[in-house]
């Protein structure tokens, strides 16, 4: 029986982790649940899994449900209480969204817990800090992102295995090949219609701008100790091949399946063993063909900004993420246009300035400054309209 602390239980990934745990109740036990503010779904999950410890980060939402928490479940509210949840269980499944995921990952390292990582921002913002902590403590970090799980599988679950090149695939989102004039008319509603994946709103918009793929390049750099020159991204609209590893003999191994996050979630908890995860078999005859198209950084300003931040290093990727979170929220709230997302990120990124990310507090300050700059830029844009 593997015991799990689930951080971010009511989000897209968190709900699928619950599905995996419910499929194999004799193998997995969720002993801690953390959600932000979705109190109704949180209560349902607490009723089903009866964890030892349950936390709602939003204090108002928490107080509204306190009287409904089942007996035998320790309940708390607030950010500090949520961080304490990482101390429960053998594996911390970090499925919280945004910069907040970094604090949970660092706490998991302090608590000497294995980490199943579904939060991109942990490595985008704090890659050096986190990986040094992982290596120093001798802990396991299992990637849950479909692309990084695919690389991990192709490397036989060895993050230190030799390779020539890592090839990360991208669906291209709903707007690949569109002209600038067409992109000027993009609405939040159209951007949220991803062609192959069902995901949360933030990551869906990041997939539409290709910022998400830039994040994955940065993650790969840290996960596999790879120079940026050995990481390549390519558009693959069918989302069947999730990533490819190329070796020195020019042989390449790819991981393939229909799009489903339950496969990498479950595999992070069962590897090297594989169990049925409810995914239908791959029908190659029906599929017929798979296609690949170039992902040119000059054609995708958010992807280009992510690579520039990676090349600059230090705290620039953290600034990239902070500005990106603010810009995407503003787009979803219809305060800026789709194309303005890149403009906001680019200006805020280079205003934030360089610092050595040798402590969480440095990254926290970088995140706050990047957000403040992004909000100032958005306000100026709105005043000029």
NUKOLMAR-26475 format. One record per residue (C-alpha): residue number from 1; residue in one letter; chain; x, z, y. Coordinates in nm, 3 decimals. Layout:
BEGIN
n = NUM res = A chain = A east = X up = Z north = Y
...
***
This chain:
BEGIN
n = 1 res = X chain = A east = 0.000 up = 0.000 north = 0.000
n = 2 res = X chain = A east = 0.152 up = -0.111 north = 0.333
n = 3 res = X chain = A east = 0.042 up = 0.093 north = 0.632
n = 4 res = X chain = A east = 0.004 up = -0.082 north = 0.968
n = 5 res = X chain = A east = -0.027 up = 0.018 north = 1.332
n = 6 res = X chain = A east = -0.219 up = -0.267 north = 1.497
n = 7 res = X chain = A east = -0.153 up = -0.304 north = 1.868
n = 8 res = X chain = A east = -0.403 up = -0.538 north = 2.034
n = 9 res = X chain = A east = -0.676 up = -0.515 north = 1.772
n = 10 res = X chain = A east = -0.957 up = -0.689 north = 1.960
n = 11 res = X chain = A east = -0.768 up = -1.001 north = 2.067
n = 12 res = X chain = A east = -0.755 up = -1.327 north = 1.874
n = 13 res = X chain = A east = -0.454 up = -1.225 north = 1.663
n = 14 res = X chain = A east = -0.575 up = -0.869 north = 1.621
n = 15 res = X chain = A east = -0.909 up = -0.982 north = 1.482
n = 16 res = X chain = A east = -0.731 up = -1.203 north = 1.229
n = 17 res = X chain = A east = -0.502 up = -0.915 north = 1.127
n = 18 res = X chain = A east = -0.820 up = -0.718 north = 1.055
n = 19 res = X chain = A east = -0.945 up = -1.010 north = 0.845
n = 20 res = X chain = A east = -0.624 up = -1.008 north = 0.642
n = 21 res = X chain = A east = -0.641 up = -0.632 north = 0.593
n = 22 res = X chain = A east = -1.005 up = -0.655 north = 0.483
n = 23 res = X chain = A east = -0.918 up = -0.929 north = 0.233
n = 24 res = X chain = A east = -0.666 up = -0.704 north = 0.055
n = 25 res = X chain = A east = -0.778 up = -0.341 north = 0.105
n = 26 res = X chain = A east = -0.567 up = -0.237 north = -0.196
n = 27 res = X chain = A east = -0.251 up = -0.371 north = -0.027
n = 28 res = X chain = A east = -0.297 up = -0.301 north = 0.345
n = 29 res = X chain = A east = -0.418 up = 0.002 north = 0.537
n = 30 res = X chain = A east = -0.456 up = 0.001 north = 0.914
n = 31 res = X chain = A east = -0.364 up = 0.356 north = 1.015
n = 32 res = X chain = A east = -0.360 up = 0.307 north = 1.393
n = 33 res = X chain = A east = -0.568 up = 0.082 north = 1.619
n = 34 res = X chain = A east = -0.502 up = 0.007 north = 1.985
n = 35 res = X chain = A east = -0.720 up = -0.209 north = 2.210
n = 36 res = X chain = A east = -0.733 up = -0.254 north = 2.584
n = 37 res = X chain = A east = -1.096 up = -0.240 north = 2.693
n = 38 res = X chain = A east = -1.326 up = -0.425 north = 2.447
n = 39 res = X chain = A east = -1.505 up = -0.108 north = 2.343
n = 40 res = X chain = A east = -1.785 up = -0.253 north = 2.127
n = 41 res = X chain = A east = -1.555 up = -0.451 north = 1.897
n = 42 res = X chain = A east = -1.307 up = -0.163 north = 1.898
n = 43 res = X chain = A east = -1.577 up = 0.073 north = 1.774
n = 44 res = X chain = A east = -1.671 up = -0.169 north = 1.498
n = 45 res = X chain = A east = -1.307 up = -0.185 north = 1.385
n = 46 res = X chain = A east = -1.276 up = 0.194 north = 1.389
n = 47 res = X chain = A east = -1.591 up = 0.222 north = 1.175
n = 48 res = X chain = A east = -1.459 up = -0.030 north = 0.922
n = 49 res = X chain = A east = -1.097 up = 0.084 north = 0.892
n = 50 res = X chain = A east = -1.122 up = 0.456 north = 0.978
n = 51 res = X chain = A east = -0.763 up = 0.475 north = 1.107
n = 52 res = X chain = A east = -0.583 up = 0.804 north = 1.153
n = 53 res = X chain = A east = -0.537 up = 0.726 north = 1.523
n = 54 res = X chain = A east = -0.729 up = 0.504 north = 1.764
n = 55 res = X chain = A east = -0.666 up = 0.434 north = 2.133
n = 56 res = X chain = A east = -0.837 up = 0.246 north = 2.414
n = 57 res = X chain = A east = -0.593 up = 0.180 north = 2.696
n = 58 res = X chain = A east = -0.866 up = 0.147 north = 2.959
n = 59 res = X chain = A east = -0.963 up = 0.505 north = 3.034
n = 60 res = X chain = A east = -1.313 up = 0.426 north = 3.159
n = 61 res = X chain = A east = -1.392 up = 0.228 north = 2.842
n = 62 res = X chain = A east = -1.239 up = 0.504 north = 2.633
n = 63 res = X chain = A east = -1.449 up = 0.781 north = 2.782
n = 64 res = X chain = A east = -1.760 up = 0.566 north = 2.731
n = 65 res = X chain = A east = -1.706 up = 0.558 north = 2.353
n = 66 res = X chain = A east = -1.543 up = 0.895 north = 2.289
n = 67 res = X chain = A east = -1.862 up = 1.053 north = 2.153
n = 68 res = X chain = A east = -1.910 up = 0.763 north = 1.909
n = 69 res = X chain = A east = -1.571 up = 0.788 north = 1.736
n = 70 res = X chain = A east = -1.618 up = 0.883 north = 1.367
n = 71 res = X chain = A east = -1.508 up = 1.226 north = 1.252
n = 72 res = X chain = A east = -1.157 up = 1.235 north = 1.110
n = 73 res = X chain = A east = -1.025 up = 0.972 north = 1.354
n = 74 res = X chain = A east = -0.794 up = 1.109 north = 1.623
n = 75 res = X chain = A east = -0.891 up = 0.934 north = 1.947
n = 76 res = X chain = A east = -0.706 up = 0.905 north = 2.278
n = 77 res = X chain = A east = -0.706 up = 0.694 north = 2.594
n = 78 res = X chain = A east = -0.439 up = 0.557 north = 2.826
n = 79 res = X chain = A east = -0.107 up = 0.372 north = 2.812
n = 80 res = X chain = A east = 0.108 up = 0.660 north = 2.690
n = 81 res = X chain = A east = -0.133 up = 0.740 north = 2.410
n = 82 res = X chain = A east = -0.128 up = 0.373 north = 2.310
n = 83 res = X chain = A east = 0.250 up = 0.373 north = 2.286
n = 84 res = X chain = A east = 0.229 up = 0.676 north = 2.056
n = 85 res = X chain = A east = 0.026 up = 0.466 north = 1.809
n = 86 res = X chain = A east = 0.340 up = 0.272 north = 1.718
n = 87 res = X chain = A east = 0.467 up = 0.584 north = 1.543
n = 88 res = X chain = A east = 0.200 up = 0.553 north = 1.275
n = 89 res = X chain = A east = 0.248 up = 0.335 north = 0.967
n = 90 res = X chain = A east = 0.538 up = 0.141 north = 0.821
n = 91 res = X chain = A east = 0.485 up = -0.179 north = 1.019
n = 92 res = X chain = A east = 0.398 up = -0.219 north = 1.386
n = 93 res = X chain = A east = 0.193 up = -0.537 north = 1.429
n = 94 res = X chain = A east = 0.246 up = -0.616 north = 1.798
n = 95 res = X chain = A east = -0.046 up = -0.839 north = 1.894
n = 96 res = X chain = A east = -0.095 up = -0.716 north = 2.250
n = 97 res = X chain = A east = -0.086 up = -0.992 north = 2.509
n = 98 res = X chain = A east = 0.150 up = -1.033 north = 2.800
n = 99 res = X chain = A east = 0.439 up = -0.826 north = 2.930
n = 100 res = X chain = A east = 0.277 up = -0.508 north = 2.792
n = 101 res = X chain = A east = 0.388 up = -0.612 north = 2.443
n = 102 res = X chain = A east = 0.752 up = -0.547 north = 2.530
n = 103 res = X chain = A east = 0.699 up = -0.172 north = 2.576
n = 104 res = X chain = A east = 0.532 up = -0.148 north = 2.234
n = 105 res = X chain = A east = 0.817 up = -0.337 north = 2.068
n = 106 res = X chain = A east = 1.079 up = -0.114 north = 2.228
n = 107 res = X chain = A east = 0.887 up = 0.195 north = 2.118
n = 108 res = X chain = A east = 0.870 up = 0.056 north = 1.763
n = 109 res = X chain = A east = 1.250 up = 0.024 north = 1.766
n = 110 res = X chain = A east = 1.280 up = 0.386 north = 1.883
n = 111 res = X chain = A east = 1.046 up = 0.491 north = 1.602
n = 112 res = X chain = A east = 1.251 up = 0.289 north = 1.347
n = 113 res = X chain = A east = 0.949 up = 0.079 north = 1.248
n = 114 res = X chain = A east = 0.950 up = -0.272 north = 1.105
n = 115 res = X chain = A east = 0.795 up = -0.511 north = 1.357
n = 116 res = X chain = A east = 0.556 up = -0.797 north = 1.287
n = 117 res = X chain = A east = 0.578 up = -0.976 north = 1.620
n = 118 res = X chain = A east = 0.287 up = -1.180 north = 1.751
n = 119 res = X chain = A east = 0.370 up = -1.116 north = 2.118
n = 120 res = X chain = A east = 0.580 up = -1.394 north = 2.272
n = 121 res = X chain = A east = 0.662 up = -1.198 north = 2.583
n = 122 res = X chain = A east = 0.864 up = -0.939 north = 2.389
n = 123 res = X chain = A east = 1.146 up = -1.189 north = 2.333
n = 124 res = X chain = A east = 1.084 up = -1.409 north = 2.637
n = 125 res = X chain = A east = 1.119 up = -1.112 north = 2.873
n = 126 res = X chain = A east = 1.344 up = -0.877 north = 2.677
n = 127 res = X chain = A east = 1.511 up = -1.082 north = 2.407
n = 128 res = X chain = A east = 1.860 up = -0.939 north = 2.447
n = 129 res = X chain = A east = 1.740 up = -0.580 north = 2.474
n = 130 res = X chain = A east = 1.507 up = -0.612 north = 2.175
n = 131 res = X chain = A east = 1.742 up = -0.797 north = 1.941
n = 132 res = X chain = A east = 2.028 up = -0.558 north = 2.016
n = 133 res = X chain = A east = 1.795 up = -0.272 north = 1.933
n = 134 res = X chain = A east = 1.675 up = -0.439 north = 1.612
n = 135 res = X chain = A east = 2.028 up = -0.507 north = 1.492
n = 136 res = X chain = A east = 2.156 up = -0.164 north = 1.593
n = 137 res = X chain = A east = 1.877 up = 0.013 north = 1.405
n = 138 res = X chain = A east = 1.890 up = -0.220 north = 1.103
n = 139 res = X chain = A east = 1.519 up = -0.301 north = 1.130
n = 140 res = X chain = A east = 1.312 up = -0.595 north = 1.010
n = 141 res = X chain = A east = 1.145 up = -0.823 north = 1.264
n = 142 res = X chain = A east = 0.895 up = -1.063 north = 1.107
n = 143 res = X chain = A east = 0.782 up = -1.350 north = 1.333
n = 144 res = X chain = A east = 0.407 up = -1.411 north = 1.340
n = 145 res = X chain = A east = 0.399 up = -1.712 north = 1.574
n = 146 res = X chain = A east = 0.313 up = -2.009 north = 1.353
n = 147 res = X chain = A east = 0.618 up = -2.207 north = 1.471
n = 148 res = X chain = A east = 0.865 up = -1.925 north = 1.420
n = 149 res = X chain = A east = 0.711 up = -1.824 north = 1.091
n = 150 res = X chain = A east = 0.760 up = -2.186 north = 0.982
n = 151 res = X chain = A east = 1.128 up = -2.175 north = 1.078
n = 152 res = X chain = A east = 1.166 up = -1.839 north = 0.903
n = 153 res = X chain = A east = 1.011 up = -1.982 north = 0.586
n = 154 res = X chain = A east = 1.230 up = -2.293 north = 0.595
n = 155 res = X chain = A east = 1.533 up = -2.064 north = 0.630
n = 156 res = X chain = A east = 1.424 up = -1.874 north = 0.316
n = 157 res = X chain = A east = 1.326 up = -1.569 north = 0.527
n = 158 res = X chain = A east = 1.685 up = -1.537 north = 0.653
n = 159 res = X chain = A east = 1.720 up = -1.536 north = 1.029
n = 160 res = X chain = A east = 2.099 up = -1.558 north = 0.993
n = 161 res = X chain = A east = 2.095 up = -1.862 north = 0.763
n = 162 res = X chain = A east = 2.305 up = -2.161 north = 0.882
n = 163 res = X chain = A east = 2.131 up = -2.465 north = 1.030
n = 164 res = X chain = A east = 2.212 up = -2.768 north = 1.239
n = 165 res = X chain = A east = 1.896 up = -2.782 north = 1.448
n = 166 res = X chain = A east = 1.561 up = -2.607 north = 1.488
n = 167 res = X chain = A east = 1.273 up = -2.845 north = 1.560
n = 168 res = X chain = A east = 0.965 up = -2.679 north = 1.707
n = 169 res = X chain = A east = 0.642 up = -2.877 north = 1.703
n = 170 res = X chain = A east = 0.378 up = -2.880 north = 1.977
n = 171 res = X chain = A east = 0.025 up = -3.014 north = 1.957
n = 172 res = X chain = A east = 0.061 up = -3.145 north = 2.311
n = 173 res = X chain = A east = -0.256 up = -2.963 north = 2.413
n = 174 res = X chain = A east = -0.563 up = -3.142 north = 2.549
n = 175 res = X chain = A east = -0.382 up = -3.330 north = 2.828
n = 176 res = X chain = A east = -0.077 up = -3.494 north = 2.672
n = 177 res = X chain = A east = -0.039 up = -3.845 north = 2.819
n = 178 res = X chain = A east = -0.274 up = -3.783 north = 3.112
n = 179 res = X chain = A east = -0.180 up = -3.911 north = 3.457
n = 180 res = X chain = A east = -0.126 up = -3.680 north = 3.753
n = 181 res = X chain = A east = -0.453 up = -3.804 north = 3.902
n = 182 res = X chain = A east = -0.635 up = -3.703 north = 3.584
n = 183 res = X chain = A east = -0.463 up = -3.364 north = 3.579
n = 184 res = X chain = A east = -0.576 up = -3.296 north = 3.935
n = 185 res = X chain = A east = -0.933 up = -3.287 north = 3.803
n = 186 res = X chain = A east = -0.868 up = -3.044 north = 3.516
n = 187 res = X chain = A east = -1.102 up = -2.743 north = 3.511
n = 188 res = X chain = A east = -1.057 up = -2.411 north = 3.328
n = 189 res = X chain = A east = -1.338 up = -2.513 north = 3.095
n = 190 res = X chain = A east = -1.164 up = -2.835 north = 2.991
n = 191 res = X chain = A east = -0.823 up = -2.667 north = 2.964
n = 192 res = X chain = A east = -0.965 up = -2.406 north = 2.726
n = 193 res = X chain = A east = -1.069 up = -2.675 north = 2.476
n = 194 res = X chain = A east = -0.757 up = -2.689 north = 2.261
n = 195 res = X chain = A east = -0.766 up = -2.981 north = 2.015
n = 196 res = X chain = A east = -0.640 up = -2.796 north = 1.705
n = 197 res = X chain = A east = -0.607 up = -2.418 north = 1.757
n = 198 res = X chain = A east = -0.849 up = -2.136 north = 1.841
n = 199 res = X chain = A east = -0.660 up = -1.890 north = 2.060
n = 200 res = X chain = A east = -0.701 up = -1.648 north = 2.349
n = 201 res = X chain = A east = -0.749 up = -1.783 north = 2.702
n = 202 res = X chain = A east = -0.396 up = -1.717 north = 2.834
n = 203 res = X chain = A east = -0.211 up = -1.878 north = 2.546
n = 204 res = X chain = A east = -0.457 up = -2.172 north = 2.544
n = 205 res = X chain = A east = -0.378 up = -2.249 north = 2.908
n = 206 res = X chain = A east = -0.006 up = -2.206 north = 2.839
n = 207 res = X chain = A east = -0.046 up = -2.459 north = 2.557
n = 208 res = X chain = A east = -0.218 up = -2.701 north = 2.795
n = 209 res = X chain = A east = 0.071 up = -2.677 north = 3.045
n = 210 res = X chain = A east = 0.336 up = -2.670 north = 2.767
n = 211 res = X chain = A east = 0.471 up = -2.343 north = 2.914
n = 212 res = X chain = A east = 0.397 up = -2.193 north = 2.574
n = 213 res = X chain = A east = 0.641 up = -2.434 north = 2.409
n = 214 res = X chain = A east = 0.909 up = -2.330 north = 2.654
n = 215 res = X chain = A east = 0.841 up = -1.969 north = 2.560
n = 216 res = X chain = A east = 0.890 up = -2.062 north = 2.194
n = 217 res = X chain = A east = 1.227 up = -2.222 north = 2.267
n = 218 res = X chain = A east = 1.335 up = -1.894 north = 2.431
n = 219 res = X chain = A east = 1.202 up = -1.696 north = 2.134
n = 220 res = X chain = A east = 1.393 up = -1.917 north = 1.890
n = 221 res = X chain = A east = 1.712 up = -1.860 north = 2.086
n = 222 res = X chain = A east = 1.686 up = -1.486 north = 2.025
n = 223 res = X chain = A east = 1.532 up = -1.483 north = 1.678
n = 224 res = X chain = A east = 1.785 up = -1.720 north = 1.524
n = 225 res = X chain = A east = 2.083 up = -1.656 north = 1.755
n = 226 res = X chain = A east = 2.074 up = -2.024 north = 1.847
n = 227 res = X chain = A east = 2.219 up = -2.200 north = 2.151
n = 228 res = X chain = A east = 1.959 up = -2.397 north = 2.345
n = 229 res = X chain = A east = 2.140 up = -2.717 north = 2.245
n = 230 res = X chain = A east = 2.033 up = -2.657 north = 1.883
n = 231 res = X chain = A east = 1.662 up = -2.614 north = 1.963
n = 232 res = X chain = A east = 1.445 up = -2.922 north = 2.002
n = 233 res = X chain = A east = 1.072 up = -2.953 north = 2.072
n = 234 res = X chain = A east = 0.858 up = -3.249 north = 1.970
n = 235 res = X chain = A east = 0.487 up = -3.326 north = 2.006
n = 236 res = X chain = A east = 0.294 up = -3.341 north = 1.678
n = 237 res = X chain = A east = -0.078 up = -3.378 north = 1.760
n = 238 res = X chain = A east = -0.213 up = -3.303 north = 1.411
n = 239 res = X chain = A east = -0.061 up = -2.949 north = 1.404
n = 240 res = X chain = A east = 0.007 up = -2.978 north = 1.030
n = 241 res = X chain = A east = 0.385 up = -2.946 north = 1.039
n = 242 res = X chain = A east = 0.448 up = -2.618 north = 1.218
n = 243 res = X chain = A east = 0.826 up = -2.652 north = 1.258
n = 244 res = X chain = A east = 1.130 up = -2.805 north = 1.087
n = 245 res = X chain = A east = 1.482 up = -2.687 north = 1.012
n = 246 res = X chain = A east = 1.754 up = -2.949 north = 0.995
n = 247 res = X chain = A east = 2.072 up = -2.862 north = 0.802
n = 248 res = X chain = A east = 2.432 up = -2.984 north = 0.823
n = 249 res = X chain = A east = 2.382 up = -3.238 north = 0.542
n = 250 res = X chain = A east = 2.095 up = -3.390 north = 0.750
n = 251 res = X chain = A east = 1.840 up = -3.266 north = 0.504
n = 252 res = X chain = A east = 1.538 up = -3.103 north = 0.668
n = 253 res = X chain = A east = 1.273 up = -2.858 north = 0.550
n = 254 res = X chain = A east = 0.929 up = -2.835 north = 0.708
n = 255 res = X chain = A east = 0.646 up = -2.588 north = 0.663
n = 256 res = X chain = A east = 0.301 up = -2.750 north = 0.649
n = 257 res = X chain = A east = -0.057 up = -2.624 north = 0.642
n = 258 res = X chain = A east = -0.384 up = -2.666 north = 0.824
n = 259 res = X chain = A east = -0.381 up = -2.468 north = 1.151
n = 260 res = X chain = A east = -0.447 up = -2.101 north = 1.075
n = 261 res = X chain = A east = -0.287 up = -1.787 north = 1.211
n = 262 res = X chain = A east = -0.389 up = -1.588 north = 0.905
n = 263 res = X chain = A east = -0.112 up = -1.751 north = 0.700
n = 264 res = X chain = A east = 0.178 up = -1.632 north = 0.921
n = 265 res = X chain = A east = 0.007 up = -1.296 north = 0.982
n = 266 res = X chain = A east = -0.033 up = -1.229 north = 0.612
n = 267 res = X chain = A east = 0.311 up = -1.361 north = 0.524
n = 268 res = X chain = A east = 0.474 up = -1.126 north = 0.776
n = 269 res = X chain = A east = 0.321 up = -0.840 north = 0.574
n = 270 res = X chain = A east = 0.382 up = -0.973 north = 0.221
n = 271 res = X chain = A east = 0.706 up = -1.174 north = 0.231
n = 272 res = X chain = A east = 0.877 up = -1.283 north = 0.014
n = 273 res = X chain = A east = 0.554 up = -1.273 north = -0.187
n = 274 res = X chain = A east = 0.268 up = -1.512 north = -0.112
n = 275 res = X chain = A east = -0.101 up = -1.442 north = -0.163
n = 276 res = X chain = A east = -0.417 up = -1.646 north = -0.116
n = 277 res = X chain = A east = -0.516 up = -1.626 north = 0.252
n = 278 res = X chain = A east = -0.837 up = -1.826 north = 0.235
n = 279 res = X chain = A east = -0.681 up = -2.145 north = 0.369
n = 280 res = X chain = A east = -0.800 up = -2.473 north = 0.217
n = 281 res = X chain = A east = -0.543 up = -2.684 north = 0.028
n = 282 res = X chain = A east = -0.364 up = -2.955 north = 0.224
n = 283 res = X chain = A east = -0.531 up = -3.290 north = 0.148
n = 284 res = X chain = A east = -0.255 up = -3.542 north = 0.213
n = 285 res = X chain = A east = -0.467 up = -3.843 north = 0.113
n = 286 res = X chain = A east = -0.734 up = -3.750 north = 0.365
n = 287 res = X chain = A east = -0.473 up = -3.672 north = 0.629
n = 288 res = X chain = A east = -0.319 up = -4.016 north = 0.584
n = 289 res = X chain = A east = -0.036 up = -3.982 north = 0.836
n = 290 res = X chain = A east = 0.133 up = -3.743 north = 1.073
n = 291 res = X chain = A east = 0.270 up = -3.852 north = 1.408
n = 292 res = X chain = A east = 0.542 up = -3.738 north = 1.644
n = 293 res = X chain = A east = 0.585 up = -3.805 north = 2.015
n = 294 res = X chain = A east = 0.852 up = -3.709 north = 2.267
n = 295 res = X chain = A east = 0.827 up = -3.390 north = 2.470
n = 296 res = X chain = A east = 1.028 up = -3.482 north = 2.781
n = 297 res = X chain = A east = 1.091 up = -3.185 north = 3.005
n = 298 res = X chain = A east = 1.072 up = -3.399 north = 3.318
n = 299 res = X chain = A east = 0.712 up = -3.488 north = 3.233
n = 300 res = X chain = A east = 0.599 up = -3.126 north = 3.194
n = 301 res = X chain = A east = 0.691 up = -2.905 north = 3.489
n = 302 res = X chain = A east = 0.599 up = -2.573 north = 3.322
n = 303 res = X chain = A east = 0.803 up = -2.660 north = 3.012
n = 304 res = X chain = A east = 1.091 up = -2.763 north = 3.238
n = 305 res = X chain = A east = 1.072 up = -2.434 north = 3.429
n = 306 res = X chain = A east = 1.085 up = -2.239 north = 3.104
n = 307 res = X chain = A east = 1.399 up = -2.424 north = 2.995
n = 308 res = X chain = A east = 1.557 up = -2.372 north = 3.339
n = 309 res = X chain = A east = 1.484 up = -2.000 north = 3.313
n = 310 res = X chain = A east = 1.639 up = -1.995 north = 2.965
n = 311 res = X chain = A east = 1.947 up = -2.176 north = 3.093
n = 312 res = X chain = A east = 1.985 up = -1.932 north = 3.383
n = 313 res = X chain = A east = 1.940 up = -1.638 north = 3.147
n = 314 res = X chain = A east = 1.945 up = -1.269 north = 3.248
n = 315 res = X chain = A east = 1.605 up = -1.167 north = 3.392
n = 316 res = X chain = A east = 1.487 up = -1.518 north = 3.483
n = 317 res = X chain = A east = 1.270 up = -1.561 north = 3.171
n = 318 res = X chain = A east = 1.104 up = -1.228 north = 3.256
n = 319 res = X chain = A east = 1.030 up = -1.352 north = 3.608
n = 320 res = X chain = A east = 0.898 up = -1.677 north = 3.459
n = 321 res = X chain = A east = 0.651 up = -1.485 north = 3.247
n = 322 res = X chain = A east = 0.534 up = -1.250 north = 3.522
n = 323 res = X chain = A east = 0.466 up = -1.536 north = 3.762
n = 324 res = X chain = A east = 0.304 up = -1.733 north = 3.480
n = 325 res = X chain = A east = 0.059 up = -1.457 north = 3.395
n = 326 res = X chain = A east = -0.053 up = -1.437 north = 3.758
n = 327 res = X chain = A east = -0.077 up = -1.816 north = 3.800
n = 328 res = X chain = A east = -0.281 up = -1.865 north = 3.483
n = 329 res = X chain = A east = -0.519 up = -1.586 north = 3.582
n = 330 res = X chain = A east = -0.565 up = -1.749 north = 3.924
n = 331 res = X chain = A east = -0.639 up = -2.085 north = 3.759
n = 332 res = X chain = A east = -0.893 up = -1.930 north = 3.522
n = 333 res = X chain = A east = -1.056 up = -1.763 north = 3.824
n = 334 res = X chain = A east = -1.064 up = -2.103 north = 3.998
n = 335 res = X chain = A east = -0.840 up = -1.988 north = 4.280
n = 336 res = X chain = A east = -0.577 up = -2.259 north = 4.225
n = 337 res = X chain = A east = -0.566 up = -2.600 north = 4.058
n = 338 res = X chain = A east = -0.419 up = -2.678 north = 3.718
n = 339 res = X chain = A east = -0.119 up = -2.853 north = 3.873
n = 340 res = X chain = A east = -0.059 up = -2.558 north = 4.106
n = 341 res = X chain = A east = 0.026 up = -2.334 north = 3.809
n = 342 res = X chain = A east = 0.373 up = -2.490 north = 3.794
n = 343 res = X chain = A east = 0.412 up = -2.475 north = 4.172
n = 344 res = X chain = A east = 0.340 up = -2.101 north = 4.177
n = 345 res = X chain = A east = 0.571 up = -2.028 north = 3.884
n = 346 res = X chain = A east = 0.855 up = -2.237 north = 4.024
n = 347 res = X chain = A east = 0.853 up = -2.082 north = 4.369
n = 348 res = X chain = A east = 0.815 up = -1.724 north = 4.242
n = 349 res = X chain = A east = 1.079 up = -1.771 north = 3.974
n = 350 res = X chain = A east = 1.357 up = -1.854 north = 4.215
n = 351 res = X chain = A east = 1.251 up = -1.593 north = 4.473
n = 352 res = X chain = A east = 1.278 up = -1.308 north = 4.223
n = 353 res = X chain = A east = 1.658 up = -1.313 north = 4.195
n = 354 res = X chain = A east = 1.908 up = -1.238 north = 3.922
n = 355 res = X chain = A east = 1.959 up = -0.901 north = 3.755
n = 356 res = X chain = A east = 2.123 up = -0.803 north = 3.427
n = 357 res = X chain = A east = 1.838 up = -0.705 north = 3.190
n = 358 res = X chain = A east = 2.021 up = -0.413 north = 3.034
n = 359 res = X chain = A east = 1.730 up = -0.167 north = 3.057
n = 360 res = X chain = A east = 1.352 up = -0.182 north = 3.033
n = 361 res = X chain = A east = 1.325 up = -0.053 north = 3.391
n = 362 res = X chain = A east = 1.509 up = -0.362 north = 3.518
n = 363 res = X chain = A east = 1.261 up = -0.588 north = 3.340
n = 364 res = X chain = A east = 0.968 up = -0.381 north = 3.465
n = 365 res = X chain = A east = 1.092 up = -0.425 north = 3.822
n = 366 res = X chain = A east = 1.151 up = -0.799 north = 3.768
n = 367 res = X chain = A east = 0.799 up = -0.840 north = 3.630
n = 368 res = X chain = A east = 0.646 up = -0.655 north = 3.927
n = 369 res = X chain = A east = 0.842 up = -0.856 north = 4.186
n = 370 res = X chain = A east = 0.762 up = -1.190 north = 4.021
n = 371 res = X chain = A east = 0.392 up = -1.102 north = 4.016
n = 372 res = X chain = A east = 0.400 up = -0.995 north = 4.380
n = 373 res = X chain = A east = 0.568 up = -1.321 north = 4.484
n = 374 res = X chain = A east = 0.319 up = -1.523 north = 4.278
n = 375 res = X chain = A east = 0.025 up = -1.347 north = 4.441
n = 376 res = X chain = A east = 0.173 up = -1.412 north = 4.790
n = 377 res = X chain = A east = 0.217 up = -1.781 north = 4.708
n = 378 res = X chain = A east = -0.141 up = -1.810 north = 4.578
n = 379 res = X chain = A east = -0.275 up = -1.642 north = 4.891
n = 380 res = X chain = A east = -0.086 up = -1.891 north = 5.112
n = 381 res = X chain = A east = -0.221 up = -2.182 north = 4.904
n = 382 res = X chain = A east = -0.577 up = -2.061 north = 4.947
n = 383 res = X chain = A east = -0.534 up = -2.011 north = 5.322
n = 384 res = X chain = A east = -0.399 up = -2.365 north = 5.360
n = 385 res = X chain = A east = -0.690 up = -2.526 north = 5.170
***
